[in-house]
Amino acid sequence: MKWICTGFFILLASLSRGQSDTQTIDLKHLSLDEVLVLDNWENKDALKKTADNHQLELQLKQLKGVNLISRGSFAQELIYRGQADGRIQVKLNGMRVYHACTDRMDPSTSYIVANNLSSAELASSCESQCSSNGLAGSINLKTKEASFHKSKTWRFGFSQQFQTNTHGLNSAFFMESNSEKLAWRLNGTWLKNANYRDGRGQEVLYSQNEKQNWALNSVYRLSPKQFLKLDFIFDLATNVGYPALPMDVGLARAFIGGLSYHSYHPLGPFANFELKLYHNDIYHEMDDTQREEVFMHMDMPGWSRTSGISLEAMNWKTGAHRINLFTEYYSNFRRAEMTMFPSNSNESAMFMLSWPDTRLNGMALGISDHWHFAKNSVQSTIRFDYESSSILSEIGKDQWTGMGYTLKSPRNFLLAQIKTAFRHQLNPKISLNSAISIGSRGPTTSELYGFYLFNAHDNYDYLGNPDLEAEQLLSLEIGQSYRSEKLQFSTSLFSQFYRNYIFGLNTNYDAMTYGAKGLREYQNLAHATFWGLELAGEYAFNKKLGSRIKLDYLRGFHPDFDLPLIPPLQALVALNYRYQNFRFLSQSRMAAEQKHFNTAYGDRYTPAYVLWDAGIEYQLDMEKYQATFSLNANNLFNHYYRDHLNWGAFPSMGRNLILSLSLKI
């Protein structure tokens, strides 16, 4: 209750959070979501917003508050406002996907490729999303969909790209077709990159990658108001290097599929609804056979299988209210093994379950209300999740018995999230926004049952804790937004106050990994605090020339120390120009020095840097086809730098010229 009173006092004394720069103001449908529509220059009136159009994770960095933890140049882990896996939720087309690697080499974002991403919907901890239980935020990545065209029954596209830094040859194609009842889209991508070089021309070993990705989307029209939709993704990555880790990826394979029924007929008082059934199967193998001076060879496969069913009923309009309902059931199975082979062949191999056949079952019910009155709007959400986590295998239970734990019953958690966002339209151009949320989350599989998981960033083994309590969060956001014909500008100030914050602390146990400093166990800290500022704006000088700015600042600390892996002040300034069939982009990416770091957890001082990117494109439009030629330059002046979130402080990529050719018929 003390938290609630304090939160409302601060909330009422403040201005409010701004809308995203990509969303039209609509007082009747208040939503604080930021939606990034990835611009691939298909619209002749569009202006390119980024030179980083060859890598999905770099595109996502356009979103306010989004950063990347890098263990290499591939499959970087998305974090939002300093929070990663467990505290944020990443969905693919509304489907839950849990990674299969204990070292998080395969985040959910790694299973979608840049040329097949349609949009990214971001919501903070205070933004009402009854379809998500991400404590600190959520992001839903949507792939491109098939569409019905009366005049164009077949469409084809092909692109070829070459990167100078990695000698990368990346190819992609799509094929679309539709009839009166059925529309489908097939997308294929092949990526192959060698080790990259930093700004000093030095090769960064073990940074290579190879990957293929196939995605099928189809829509069947059952009636004018009923549709059946199929999403399927097959992803296969091989020979993926991670310079910040002692092991690479020999194989990562994913099958991700979902079947949805969309109806625009009423369901009770709701105007329309969507029923979704999905399953995904992910397999991952770590590999150290390509590394030199390996003390002990290890085989480390991992499995993750997730199934779910969800129902979202939308648009119950009653008076000035619009109500949505969401309910779901989800189940995830995880297993990760470690087999260690001593260099002495006469010694027996050692086997351990690092994820001991764990099962997570969850049920959820959420409801959101959009209420408009006068010049004000209120959006509120209440969601309850019931989660049950357990170990299925007797071997896994015996491992924890040896550590002094008794695992006789599952860990059950009843988790609630309550969110309210208020907006006042001061005048047609300016709105003031504020939001508050209170929520909780259950521990992740690694936090509960992870068994001697090595963290290469701080050089410690980590042990789960089956006795962890749920983590609680109070979030506050304030800000403003301004929108005119030429200028869009928004600011956001937020605070996050955690209780029972789950964090790894030192123990007296010995480490298992050769060379590790010790063993840390996940425990509940009494408090942790985050606060930050976000700013974004766009200004159109005219229809041909536009500009864009973005600024993020974040602090995270425990009462006794700074929390690790917190990005410094960062900014982006970009100019884009269109002249006839040509389009140009110039942008600068900047980061201040990071003086707030925690050396005990692998952090170190990071110098400031300023980078320049540029892009040029020419589009040739003919009667039956469209050809596009582009040249992008990232880190144009070959600056030597590293991001603060690069594990192991390895340097980032130097100059990279990206030459692309695409053809659409």
C-alpha positions in Angstrom: 0.0 0.0 0.0 2.9 2.3 0.7 4.1 1.8 -2.9 0.7 2.5 -4.3 0.3 5.8 -2.3 3.8 7.0 -3.1 3.3 6.1 -6.8 0.0 8.0 -7.1 1.5 11.0 -5.3 4.4 11.2 -7.8 2.1 10.5 -10.7 -0.4 13.4 -9.9 2.5 15.8 -9.3 4.0 15.1 -12.8 3.4 15.6 -16.4 2.9 12.6 -18.6 4.6 10.3 -21.0 4.5 11.1 -24.8 3.1 9.1 -27.6 5.5 7.3 -30.0 6.5 9.3 -33.0 4.8 6.7 -35.3 1.3 6.8 -33.9 -1.6 9.0 -34.8 -3.2 10.8 -31.9 -6.6 9.3 -31.3 -8.3 10.3 -28.0 -11.0 7.6 -28.4 -8.4 4.8 -28.7 -5.6 5.6 -26.2 -2.5 3.5 -26.6 1.0 4.2 -25.4 2.5 1.5 -27.7 5.4 2.5 -29.9 5.0 0.8 -33.3 8.0 0.7 -35.6 7.1 0.1 -39.2 10.3 -0.9 -40.9 10.9 1.2 -43.9 12.2 -0.7 -46.9 11.6 2.2 -49.3 8.8 0.4 -51.2 6.7 3.5 -50.8 7.9 6.1 -53.3 7.0 8.9 -50.8 8.9 7.2 -47.9 12.2 8.5 -46.5 14.7 6.0 -45.3 15.3 6.2 -41.6 18.3 4.0 -41.0 21.4 2.7 -42.8 21.2 -0.5 -40.7 18.7 -2.3 -42.9 20.7 -5.5 -43.3 20.4 -6.7 -39.7 17.2 -7.1 -37.7 18.6 -6.3 -34.3 20.1 -3.0 -35.6 16.7 -2.1 -37.0 15.1 -2.7 -33.6 17.5 -0.2 -32.1 15.4 2.5 -33.7 12.9 2.0 -30.9 13.2 4.1 -27.8 14.8 2.4 -24.9 16.0 -0.6 -27.0 19.6 -1.8 -26.8 21.6 -5.0 -27.6 23.8 -7.3 -25.6 26.4 -8.5 -28.0 28.4 -11.7 -27.6 29.3 -11.5 -31.3 27.9 -10.0 -34.5 25.0 -12.5 -34.7 21.9 -13.1 -32.7 22.4 -10.2 -30.4 20.1 -10.1 -27.3 17.5 -7.4 -27.2 17.1 -5.5 -23.9 14.6 -2.8 -23.1 15.4 -0.1 -20.5 18.2 -2.3 -19.1 16.0 -5.4 -18.8 16.5 -8.7 -20.7 15.1 -12.2 -20.7 12.6 -12.9 -18.0 11.7 -9.2 -17.3 10.6 -8.5 -20.8 8.6 -10.6 -23.1 9.4 -11.1 -26.8 6.7 -12.7 -29.0 6.8 -13.6 -32.7 3.4 -13.0 -34.4 1.8 -13.2 -30.9 3.5 -16.6 -30.1 5.7 -17.2 -27.1 9.2 -18.5 -27.9 11.7 -19.6 -25.2 15.3 -19.9 -26.1 17.0 -23.3 -25.9 20.6 -22.2 -25.0 21.6 -21.7 -21.4 24.0 -19.0 -22.6 21.2 -17.2 -24.5 23.0 -17.6 -27.8 19.6 -17.9 -29.5 17.2 -15.1 -28.3 13.7 -15.1 -29.8 14.7 -12.3 -32.2 17.2 -14.6 -33.9 14.4 -16.5 -35.6 13.1 -13.6 -37.7 15.2 -12.1 -40.5 15.3 -8.4 -41.5 13.8 -8.7 -44.9 10.7 -10.5 -43.5 9.9 -8.3 -40.6 6.9 -6.1 -41.1 6.6 -4.2 -37.7 7.7 -4.3 -34.1 5.1 -3.3 -31.4 6.8 -2.1 -28.2 5.0 -1.6 -24.9 6.7 -0.5 -21.6 5.8 -1.7 -18.2 3.1 1.0 -17.8 1.6 0.6 -21.2 -1.6 -1.5 -21.2 -1.2 -4.8 -23.0 -3.5 -7.5 -21.7 -2.0 -9.9 -24.3 1.4 -9.7 -22.6 2.9 -10.4 -19.1 6.3 -8.8 -19.6 7.0 -7.2 -16.3 9.3 -4.4 -17.6 8.0 -4.3 -21.1 7.1 -6.4 -24.2 7.7 -6.5 -27.9 5.7 -8.3 -30.6 7.6 -8.9 -33.9 5.3 -9.3 -36.9 6.4 -10.9 -40.1 5.2 -9.9 -43.5 1.8 -11.3 -44.5 0.1 -12.5 -47.6 -2.5 -10.2 -49.1 -5.4 -10.3 -51.6 -5.0 -8.4 -54.9 -7.5 -8.4 -57.7 -4.9 -7.3 -60.3 -1.7 -8.9 -59.1 -2.2 -12.7 -58.6 1.6 -13.4 -58.6 4.4 -11.4 -57.2 8.1 -12.2 -57.0 11.1 -10.5 -55.5 14.9 -11.3 -55.2 17.7 -9.4 -53.5 21.5 -10.0 -53.3 23.7 -8.2 -50.9 27.5 -8.1 -50.4 29.2 -6.8 -47.3 32.8 -5.7 -47.5 33.8 -6.1 -43.9 32.7 -9.7 -43.5 32.9 -10.7 -47.2 29.3 -11.6 -46.6 27.1 -12.8 -49.4 23.5 -12.6 -48.3 20.5 -13.6 -50.5 16.8 -13.3 -50.1 13.7 -13.9 -52.1 9.9 -13.9 -51.8 7.0 -15.3 -53.7 3.4 -14.3 -53.3 0.2 -15.6 -54.9 -3.5 -15.2 -54.3 -6.9 -16.4 -55.6 -10.4 -15.4 -54.5 -10.1 -17.6 -51.4 -6.4 -18.2 -50.7 -3.4 -15.9 -50.4 0.1 -17.1 -49.5 3.6 -15.7 -49.2 6.9 -17.6 -49.1 10.1 -15.9 -47.9 13.6 -17.3 -48.0 16.9 -16.0 -46.7 20.5 -17.2 -46.8 23.3 -15.5 -44.8 27.0 -16.3 -44.8 29.6 -14.0 -43.2 33.2 -14.5 -42.3 34.9 -12.9 -39.3 34.6 -9.2 -39.2 37.4 -6.6 -38.7 37.4 -3.8 -36.2 38.3 -0.1 -36.8 42.0 -0.9 -36.6 41.8 -3.6 -39.3 42.2 -6.5 -36.8 40.2 -9.6 -37.4 37.8 -10.5 -34.6 38.1 -14.2 -34.4 35.1 -16.5 -34.0 32.6 -13.9 -35.3 31.5 -15.8 -38.4 28.0 -17.0 -39.1 25.9 -19.0 -41.6 22.1 -19.2 -41.6 19.0 -20.0 -43.6 15.5 -18.9 -42.8 12.2 -19.9 -44.4 8.8 -18.4 -43.6 5.4 -19.3 -45.0 2.4 -17.1 -44.3 -1.0 -18.0 -45.8 -4.6 -16.7 -45.3 -7.7 -18.6 -46.3 -11.0 -16.7 -46.6 -13.8 -18.7 -45.0 -16.3 -15.9 -45.6 -16.2 -12.2 -46.1 -15.7 -11.8 -42.3 -13.9 -15.0 -41.3 -10.3 -15.9 -42.0 -7.9 -18.8 -41.3 -4.3 -17.9 -41.0 -1.1 -20.0 -41.0 2.3 -18.9 -39.9 5.3 -21.1 -40.2 9.1 -20.4 -39.7 12.0 -22.8 -40.2 15.4 -21.4 -39.1 18.7 -23.2 -39.3 22.0 -21.6 -38.2 25.4 -23.3 -38.4 29.0 -22.4 -37.7 28.1 -19.3 -35.7 31.0 -17.8 -33.7 30.8 -15.8 -30.5 34.1 -14.0 -29.7 32.9 -13.1 -26.2 32.2 -16.8 -25.3 34.4 -19.9 -24.9 32.1 -21.8 -27.2 30.4 -21.3 -30.6 27.2 -22.7 -32.1 27.5 -25.8 -34.2 23.8 -26.0 -34.9 20.6 -24.0 -34.0 17.3 -25.2 -35.5 13.8 -23.9 -35.0 10.3 -25.0 -36.1 7.8 -22.3 -35.2 4.2 -22.5 -36.3 0.8 -21.1 -35.5 -2.8 -21.4 -36.7 -5.2 -18.5 -36.2 -8.9 -18.0 -36.7 -10.0 -14.4 -37.2 -13.6 -13.5 -37.1 -15.3 -10.1 -37.5 -18.6 -11.6 -36.3 -19.5 -10.7 -32.7 -18.5 -12.9 -29.8 -21.1 -11.9 -27.1 -20.6 -8.1 -26.6 -17.3 -8.1 -28.4 -17.2 -7.0 -32.1 -14.5 -9.4 -33.3 -12.1 -12.0 -31.9 -9.0 -14.0 -32.7 -8.3 -17.6 -31.6 -4.6 -18.8 -32.0 -3.0 -22.2 -31.5 0.7 -22.6 -31.8 3.8 -24.8 -31.1 7.5 -24.3 -31.6 10.4 -26.8 -31.3 13.9 -25.4 -30.8 17.2 -27.3 -30.7 20.6 -25.9 -30.0 24.2 -27.3 -29.9 27.2 -25.4 -28.4 30.5 -26.3 -30.0 34.1 -25.9 -28.9 35.8 -28.1 -31.5 37.0 -25.1 -33.5 38.6 -23.4 -30.5 42.3 -23.7 -29.6 43.6 -24.7 -26.2 40.4 -26.1 -24.9 41.0 -27.4 -21.4 38.2 -30.0 -21.6 35.9 -30.7 -24.6 32.2 -30.4 -23.8 29.0 -31.4 -25.6 26.2 -29.0 -24.6 22.8 -29.6 -26.5 19.6 -27.8 -25.4 15.9 -28.2 -26.2 13.0 -25.9 -25.8 9.4 -26.9 -26.8 6.5 -24.5 -26.3 2.8 -24.8 -27.0 0.0 -22.4 -26.4 -3.5 -21.4 -27.1 -4.9 -17.9 -26.8 -8.2 -16.0 -27.3 -8.4 -12.3 -27.8 -11.9 -10.7 -27.9 -11.9 -7.0 -29.0 -13.9 -3.9 -29.3 -16.8 -4.2 -26.8 -18.1 -0.7 -27.0 -20.2 0.5 -24.1 -20.7 4.3 -23.8 -17.3 6.0 -23.8 -15.5 2.7 -23.0 -13.9 0.2 -25.4 -13.0 -3.1 -23.7 -10.7 -6.0 -24.8 -10.4 -9.4 -23.2 -7.4 -11.8 -23.5 -6.9 -15.3 -22.1 -4.2 -17.9 -22.8 -2.7 -21.2 -21.8 1.0 -21.8 -22.4 3.4 -24.7 -21.6 7.2 -24.8 -22.1 9.6 -27.8 -21.7 13.3 -27.2 -21.4 16.3 -29.5 -21.2 20.0 -28.8 -21.4 22.8 -31.3 -21.0 26.5 -31.0 -20.4 28.9 -33.9 -21.1 32.5 -33.2 -20.2 35.3 -35.3 -21.8 38.6 -35.3 -19.9 41.8 -35.0 -22.0 42.9 -38.4 -20.5 40.9 -40.9 -22.5 41.2 -43.4 -19.6 39.0 -41.2 -17.5 35.2 -41.4 -17.7 33.1 -38.7 -19.2 31.0 -36.6 -16.8 27.4 -35.9 -17.4 25.1 -33.1 -15.9 21.7 -31.6 -16.6 22.2 -27.8 -16.6 18.4 -27.5 -17.3 17.0 -30.6 -15.6 13.9 -31.4 -17.7 11.9 -28.4 -16.5 8.3 -27.7 -17.2 6.5 -24.3 -17.0 2.7 -24.3 -17.3 0.8 -21.0 -17.2 -2.8 -19.7 -17.5 -3.7 -16.1 -17.8 -6.7 -13.8 -18.0 -6.5 -10.1 -18.8 -8.9 -7.3 -19.5 -8.2 -3.7 -20.7 -10.5 -0.7 -20.9 -10.1 2.4 -23.0 -12.2 5.3 -21.6 -12.5 8.7 -23.3 -14.1 11.7 -21.7 -13.8 15.4 -22.7 -10.2 16.0 -23.6 -9.0 13.1 -21.5 -8.4 9.4 -22.0 -7.7 6.6 -19.5 -6.5 3.1 -20.4 -6.4 0.5 -17.7 -5.4 -3.2 -17.7 -5.7 -5.9 -15.1 -4.1 -9.3 -15.8 -3.6 -12.4 -13.7 -1.2 -15.2 -14.5 -1.0 -18.5 -12.7 2.4 -20.3 -13.3 3.7 -23.6 -12.2 7.4 -24.6 -12.5 8.7 -28.1 -11.8 11.5 -30.5 -12.5 10.4 -33.7 -14.3 13.5 -35.9 -14.2 14.7 -37.9 -11.2 18.4 -37.1 -12.2 17.6 -33.4 -12.1 16.0 -33.7 -8.7 18.9 -35.7 -7.4 21.3 -33.0 -8.4 19.4 -30.5 -6.3 19.1 -32.9 -3.4 22.9 -33.0 -3.4 22.8 -29.2 -3.0 20.6 -29.4 0.1 17.2 -28.7 -1.6 14.1 -30.9 -1.4 12.0 -30.6 -4.5 8.8 -32.5 -3.7 6.2 -30.2 -5.3 6.1 -27.6 -8.1 6.7 -23.9 -7.5 3.4 -22.1 -8.0 3.1 -18.4 -8.5 0.0 -16.2 -8.8 1.1 -13.1 -10.6 -0.9 -9.9 -11.0 -0.3 -6.8 -13.2 -2.4 -3.6 -12.8 -1.8 -0.7 -15.1 -3.4 2.7 -15.7 -2.4 5.4 -18.2 -3.9 8.9 -18.4 -3.7 11.4 -21.2 -4.9 15.0 -21.3 -5.1 16.7 -24.7 -3.9 20.2 -23.8 -4.6 21.5 -27.3 -4.7 20.0 -30.8 -0.9 19.8 -30.9 0.2 19.0 -27.3 -0.8 16.1 -25.1 0.4 15.3 -21.5 0.6 11.7 -20.4 1.2 9.8 -17.2 1.1 6.1 -16.3 1.5 3.8 -13.3 1.8 0.0 -13.0 2.2 -2.5 -10.3 3.2 -6.1 -11.3 5.1 -9.3 -10.5 6.8 -12.1 -12.3 7.9 -15.6 -11.5 11.6 -16.6 -11.8 12.9 -18.0 -15.1 14.0 -21.5 -15.7 17.7 -20.5 -15.2 16.9 -18.5 -12.1 15.0 -21.4 -10.5 16.8 -24.6 -11.8 19.9 -23.6 -13.7 22.7 -25.8 -12.6 26.3 -24.4 -12.9 25.6 -22.1 -15.8 28.9 -20.3 -16.8 28.7 -16.5 -17.4 31.7 -15.5 -19.6 31.1 -11.8 -18.9 31.9 -11.9 -15.2 33.7 -15.3 -15.3 31.4 -17.0 -12.7 29.3 -20.1 -12.6 25.7 -19.5 -11.7 23.4 -21.7 -9.7 19.6 -21.4 -9.7 17.6 -21.2 -6.5 14.4 -23.3 -6.2 13.3 -21.2 -3.2 13.2 -17.8 -5.0 10.2 -15.6 -4.5 8.3 -13.7 -7.2 9.8 -10.3 -8.2 7.6 -7.1 -7.8 7.8 -3.9 -9.8 6.3 -0.4 -9.4 6.7 1.6 -12.6 5.9 5.3 -13.2 6.1 7.3 -16.5 5.5 10.9 -17.3 6.0 12.9 -20.4 4.6 15.0 -23.3 4.2 14.8 -27.0 3.9 17.5 -29.6 2.6 17.0 -33.2 2.2 19.5 -36.0 2.3 19.2 -39.7 6.1 19.3 -39.8 7.3 18.5 -36.3 6.7 15.4 -34.1 8.5 15.5 -30.7 8.0 13.4 -27.5 9.8 13.0 -24.2 9.5 10.3 -21.5 10.7 10.1 -18.0 10.3 6.8 -16.2 11.2 5.1 -12.9 11.2 1.4 -11.9 11.3 0.3 -8.3 11.9 -3.4 -7.8 11.3 -5.5 -4.7 12.7 -9.1 -4.4 14.9 -8.2 -7.4 16.5 -11.5 -8.6 20.3 -11.2 -8.8 23.3 -13.5 -8.6 25.3 -13.2 -5.4 28.6 -14.9 -4.3 28.6 -18.2 -2.5 31.2 -20.3 -0.7 30.8 -23.1 -3.2 33.5 -24.0 -5.7 33.1 -23.3 -9.4 32.9 -26.2 -11.8 34.1 -24.4 -15.0 37.9 -24.4 -15.4 39.2 -20.9 -14.7 36.0 -19.5 -13.3 36.4 -17.2 -10.3 33.7 -18.8 -8.2 30.0 -19.6 -8.0 27.1 -17.2 -7.7 23.5 -18.1 -6.7 20.4 -16.3 -7.7 18.8 -14.6 -4.7 16.1 -12.0 -4.0 17.5 -8.5 -3.2 15.4 -6.2 -1.2 15.5 -3.3 -3.7 16.8 -2.2 -7.1 16.0 1.0 -8.9 16.1 2.1 -12.6 15.3 5.5 -14.0 15.7 7.0 -17.4 14.9 9.6 -20.0 13.9 9.1 -23.6 13.5 11.6 -26.3 12.5 11.2 -30.0 11.6 13.7 -32.7 11.1 14.1 -36.5 11.1 17.3 -38.5 10.2 17.6 -42.1 11.8 20.6 -43.8 9.7 19.8 -46.9 8.4 16.8 -48.7 11.9 15.8 -49.8 14.1 16.6 -46.8 13.5 15.2 -43.3 15.4 14.8 -40.1 15.2 12.5 -37.0 16.7 12.5 -33.5 16.6 9.9 -30.7 18.2 10.1 -27.3 18.2 7.5 -24.4 19.6 7.7 -20.9 19.4 5.0 -18.2 20.7 4.4 -14.7 20.3 1.2 -12.7 21.5 0.7 -9.2 21.2 -1.3 -6.0 21.6 0.7 -2.8 25.1 -0.7 -2.4 26.4 -0.8 -6.0 25.7 0.0 -9.7 24.0 -2.7 -11.6 25.9 -4.2 -14.5 25.3 -3.9 -18.3 23.6 -0.5 -18.2 24.1 1.5 -21.4 25.4 5.0 -21.3 23.8 8.1 -22.8 23.1 7.4 -26.5 21.9 9.6 -29.3 21.1 9.3 -33.0 20.8 12.2 -35.5 19.8 11.5 -39.1 19.0 13.4 -42.3 17.2 11.9 -45.2 16.6 13.3 -48.7 14.7 12.3 -51.8 15.4 13.5 -55.3 13.4 12.0 -58.1 14.3 8.2 -58.0 17.3 8.8 -55.6 17.2 8.6 -51.9 20.0 9.6 -49.5 20.6 9.2 -45.8 23.3 10.5 -43.4 23.2 9.7 -39.8 25.4 9.9 -36.7 25.3 7.4 -33.8 26.8 8.7 -30.6 27.4 7.3 -27.1 28.9 9.0 -24.1 31.5 7.4 -21.9 30.1 5.0 -19.3 31.6 5.8 -15.9 28.9 3.9 -13.9 29.9 0.3 -14.1 30.5 -2.7 -11.9 33.8 -4.5 -12.3 32.8 -7.3 -10.0 30.2 -8.3 -12.6 32.4 -8.0 -15.7 31.8 -4.3 -16.5 34.5 -1.9 -17.3 34.9 1.7 -18.4 33.8 2.4 -21.9 35.0 5.5 -23.9 32.7 7.7 -25.8 32.3 7.4 -29.6 30.8 9.1 -32.6 30.0 7.2 -35.7 28.8 8.2 -39.1 26.7 6.2 -41.5 25.5 7.0 -45.0 23.2 5.5 -47.6 22.2 6.0 -51.2 19.6 4.2 -53.3 18.3 4.4 -56.8 15.0 2.9 -57.8 14.1 2.1 -61.4 10.4 1.6 -62.0 9.3 -0.1 -65.2 5.9 -1.4 -66.3 6.3 -4.9 -65.0 9.2 -4.8 -62.6 11.1 -2.6 -60.1 14.8 -2.7 -59.7 16.6 -1.1 -56.7 20.3 -0.4 -56.3 21.6 0.7 -52.9 25.0 1.3 -51.2 25.1 1.8 -47.4 28.2 2.6 -45.3 28.1 1.8 -41.6 30.9 3.4 -39.5 32.0 5.3 -42.6 35.3 6.6 -41.1 36.3 3.2 -39.7 36.3 4.3 -36.0 37.6 1.9 -33.5 35.1 1.6 -30.7 33.0 -0.9 -28.6 29.6 -0.7 -27.1 29.3 -0.9 -23.4 27.1 -4.0 -23.7 29.6 -6.0 -25.7 30.5 -8.9 -23.4 34.2 -9.3 -22.8 34.8 -5.8 -24.2 35.5 -7.1 -27.6 35.6 -4.3 -30.3 32.7 -3.6 -32.6 32.7 -3.7 -36.4 34.8 -1.3 -38.4 33.7 0.2 -41.7 31.2 -1.9 -43.6 30.1 -1.1 -47.1 26.8 -2.9 -48.0 26.0 -3.2 -51.7 22.5 -4.4 -52.6 20.5 -5.2 -55.6 16.8 -6.1 -55.5 14.3 -7.0 -58.2 10.5 -7.2 -57.9 8.1 -8.4 -60.5 
